[in-house]
Amino acid sequence: MSGVLSAAEIDALRLSLEVAARSVGFSLPLAVLAAWLLTRVRFPGRMLFDAFVHLPLVLPPVAVGYLLLLLFGVRGPVGGWLRAHFGIAVPFTTAGAALATAVMTFPLMVRAIRLSLDGVDRGLEEAARTLGAAGPDRFISITLPLMLPGVLAGAVTAFAAGLGEFGAVITFAGNVPGVTRTLPLALYTAMQLPGGERMALRLAILSFALGVLGLLASELLVRRVRRYLGN
């Protein structure tokens, strides 16, 4: 690959994979919890919570990045507290890029997990309850394995989508080489450079290939897990 891509392009690819992986690792447990609450629990304000979870799907990514700046900036309520107590600054860092990506891809995971959770036979859970299994035991031994196809599909789809996140990342984390310049940002930068057409084309092809591979991997994983559960 080093003979085809430049060092800067390889660095952008590495950052994209790292940011997407960190975003999924951070948000997947929260996505499972949100999907569970929206599917199995009735509580006041549920519709408002549902709308809030899916808000990144309809908001401009730049607006999401700006809201993150307001919250996690050094003068924001969360960012100021992190800076004062732990010396942590989130904006314009790789962690900040992962956070912005996680927020943008979070609804994709929740939707996939909810669809899978809706298909779980509650009769199996009720049978386990009558046999004395506690709530956590029922979830780990019955519910989670049956909803696993949705969890995997959501995680892989979010990972693939995270590779292409642009607006929220550049607004919240900036376009810092080696720190936050992922593939989409590197492509944008190449388009602004004189003579950068070839680099932009290579990055666009690479982004396209990664997206296709991610979607194919999601479908193959879901089919394999469903076949395994069926057997």
N, C-alpha and C positions, 0 to 999 in steps of 0.2 A: 504493500500500500504506500510505503514511503516513496516509491518511485513514481507514483501517480499523483499523490497529494503532497502539498507543501507542508512544512512544519506547522505553519499557522492553521492550515486546514485540518491537520491531524489533531491539533490542540483543540480546535472548535468541536471536532467529533468527540474527543474524549470528554470535554466539558458537557456536551449535550447528553451523552450517556450517563455521566455522573449526576447531572442535575435531574434528569428524568427518573433515575433509580432512587435518588434521595427523596424526591417528591412523592413517589409511590410508597416508599417505606414509611414516610411520615404520615401520610393521609389514609392509608388502607385501613388501619384499625378504626380510625374515626369514621370512615365510610361504612364499615360493617355496623358500627354502633348507630349511625344515623339511619341506615337502611332498616335496622331492627326496630328502632323507635317509630319510624314512619309506617312500618308494615304491621307491627304487632302491638303497639301501645296507643291507646287513645288518651289524649291529654289536651287541656285548654291551649289554644294557640298552635295546634298541630298544622293547620293550613299555612299559618304565617311562617312556621319553622320550615315547612316544605318549600315555600317560596324562597326563603332565605338560602336554603341549601342549593337550589337550582338557579339562583340569581346570576352567577358567573356565566351561565349559558346565554343570557340575554343582554348583559352589560357589555359595553365596549371594553376590550382588554386593557386599554390605556386607563380607563376609569377605575378598573380593579387595581391596577398598579398604583394609581394616585391615592386611592383609599388605603392601600397598604402603607404608602409613605406617611399618610396622616397618622396611622396607628403605630407603625414600627419605626418611624423616624426618630431622631435623637430627641425631639421635642414632643413626640407623640406619647399617649398614655402608656402603651406597652413598651415601645422602644426606649422611652426615657427611663422607665423602671428597670429594664434590662441593662441599660448603660450604667445607671447609678449603682445597682446592686451586684452586677456580675461583670461589668465592663464589656458587655457584648453589644456590638453594632451589627444589625442585620442588613440594612440597605447597602447596595453596591458591593455585595459579597456573593460568593457561590451559594452560601446558605440562603441568602435573600432570593437568588434566582430560583432555587429549589422551592422556596415558600411560595413565590408567585406562581410557579408552575403547578404546585400542589393545589392552590386555590382554584386555578382555572380548570384543572382536570378532575377535581373532586366530584362534581355532579355526574360525570360519566361513570365513575365507579359506583356511586350510590344507585344510579338507575339500573345498572347491570345486576347489582347485588339484590335490589328490590325485586326485580323480575324473577330471579332465581329463588328468592325467599318466598315469593307468592306461590311457587310451584311445590313447596315442601308440604307433604301430607301431615296435617296437624294431628291426624289420628295416631300416627306413630309417636308423636310427642306426648299425646294424652295417655297412650298405653304405657309409655315409660314412666309417666308420672304416677299412674296407678300402681306400678310395680315398685315405687319408692324412690325413683331417681329424682334428685334435686334439680333445680333450674339450671345451674351451671353444668351439671352432668348431662342433662338432656341436650343442652346446646352443643357441648363438645362432642358427644358420642353420636348424636342423631342429626341435629339441625345443621351444624357446620359442614359435615361431609356431604349432605344433600344439596347445600347451597354452594358448594365448592366450585362448580362450573361457572357460576355467576361471579364469584370472587376472583377467579383466575381471569375470566374474560374482562372484567372491569379493570383489574390491575394491568394487564397487557395492553388494553386499549388506552388506558390513561398514560402508560409509559410511551406508547407510540405517539399519542397526541402531545405529550410533554416535549418530545423531541422537536416539535415544530412551534412551540409557544414563542411568541415574539412581543406583542404589545405590552403585556403585564411585566415581562422580564425587563425590557429596555426602560420602562418607566420607573420601576422599583429598584432594579439592580444595575441599571446602566449597561454600557457596552465596553467593558474593560477587558482588554486582551489577556487571555490566560486566567481570567477570574470569572467573568460573566458572559464573554462573547461565545455563545453557543452557535450551532449551525445557522439558524435563521438570522442571527445578528451578523455573523460572518458573511452570509450571502448579501445582506443589506449593505454592509460595509464595502464589499467587493463591487457592488453596483454603483457606488459613489466614486470609485477610484478610476482614473483614466487608464484604459487598457485592462480593466478588471473583468471583462466579459467572460474570458475563459474560466477564470476562477469562479465566477458566479454560476456559470453553466455546470461546472463540476460539483459545486455545492448543491445546486438545485437537483441534479441527478442523484446525488448521494442522499439527499433528504427524501426524494421520491422513493428510492429503493428501501430506505429504512422504514418509511411509512407502510409500504406494501408488505414488507417482511413482518412488521409488527401486527398487522391485521391478519395475515396468514397464520402467524404463531398463535394468536388469540383463538382463531377458529379451530386449529388443530388441537390445542390444549383442551378446549371445551369438549370437542368430540371424543378425545381420548378419555377424559375424566368421566364423561357420561357413559361411555362404553364400559369403563371399569366399574362404575357404580351399578350399571345394569347387570353385570356379571356377578 
